């Protein structure tokens, strides 16, 4: 469930451009977690004695059964009893030396138990937020939040946080360097 843990890290770094530009004073307070939607791809690529293999997984979902709150206090964001479920289909395509060798779809229906966490932030201008770091606990796993920025926007009593995640990382798996590239758009919706 590395993808889900990564998605919850992304939760603290999102945005959507709408009608008005919020400020730090506008976001201070406690918000109900209304939803998180994500769409994009996560790919993994490695080269071995048989050539280069690349698998691309495509995600597109909106969370359901959303519960919990998110509180901004001017410098810290705190989630409390945050939980949700997802029900969607992952599409996967595998290529060998650039040639499609297989494709599959996998239904995902999972609920994530309530968790709480904190991270520090700073406002940047009138419509952006920068998350300095912190940690979060989700589904029994503690993960570090990487420094990142996001845009903010209001629509009535709803705060949208949207982030474009473009991250590449190389890990050694069973002696092979595997490159993982994440390209996602994530929108978190909070309501007062």
Secondary structure as UniProt FT lines:
FT   HELIX           2..11
FT   HELIX           24..27
FT   STRAND          29..48
FT   TURN            49..50
FT   STRAND          51..62
FT   STRAND          64..72
FT   STRAND          76..96
FT   TURN            97..98
FT   STRAND          99..124
FT   TURN            125..127
FT   STRAND          128..138
FT   TURN            139..140
FT   STRAND          141..145
FT   STRAND          148..155
FT   TURN            156..157
FT   STRAND          158..173
FT   TURN            174..175
FT   STRAND          176..191
//
